[in-house]
Amino acid sequence: MKKKLGLTVFLLAVLIIFMFNFPFSSATDPLKFSEKNRKIVEKVQGEAFVIEIEFKNTGKDAGKWNINVAFEGESWNQEGNSQNLELEPDEEKKLNWEGTVPANAPINTVARLVVYYEDSFKALNWWIQVVPEAELTIKSSCVK
């Protein structure tokens, strides 16, 4: 009995690890996102930003998607306006969104870019870090 329980727990743990190592969107999802760079962008409170994402229909049929983006963090969020996208097979298109870091976003906090489309989402490796407007730099020093 203990052996069966141990095996069941082991298999359940393997299943959970397997589930978290794959994206939540369908493996047959024909919409592909182009991520050429991955980095943290520093912005001050109230500063504007532009999101540019290139999409490609990797499926065999034409497709229509309703797409939106959001920067999501523990301390602040910023959502874009949804856009409709229609692509023929192998067709590519670039969409743009504009936003502003909230004026009340706490300094030294981060938010991650997430793309929402239909019933799926994908968290991209783009982050905005809120930095202070003032920055002190030591220009010179001397010890005698």
Order of alpha helices (4+ residues) and beta strands (2+ residues): alpha-beta-beta-beta-beta-beta-beta-beta-beta-beta
